């Protein structure tokens, strides 16, 4: 049985991201954009990817860090509050 990945300090990471950023998910193929919180973001992309994107956003020096998912099906943008 495959073991699911869990974020170690999920509450601390959630507080930091929700306090500092708005997360916008863009689905180019469907021409759809939605703004979500960290918990919904984890549900949609999975804990492993959510933690990876969140830590990269916190370390980034860009104004609004943007990351592209697999094959351009998802674009994740962290907008500062």
WOKAZI-V819158 format. One record per pair of residues at least 12 apart in sequence whose C-alpha atoms are under 7 Angstrom apart, sorted by the first residue. I is the first residue (numbers start at 1). J is the second residue. Records with the same first field share a line. If there is no record, write none. Layout:
I=J + J
This chain:
5=47 + 48
6=47
7=47 + 51
14=38
17=38
18=37 + 38
20=80 + 81
21=78 + 79 + 80 + 81
22=35 + 37 + 78 + 79 + 80 + 81
23=35 + 36 + 37 + 76 + 77 + 78 + 79
24=36 + 76 + 77 + 78
25=74 + 75 + 76 + 77
26=74 + 75 + 76
27=73 + 74 + 75
28=73 + 74
29=73
57=78
64=77 + 78 + 79 + 80
65=77 + 78
66=78
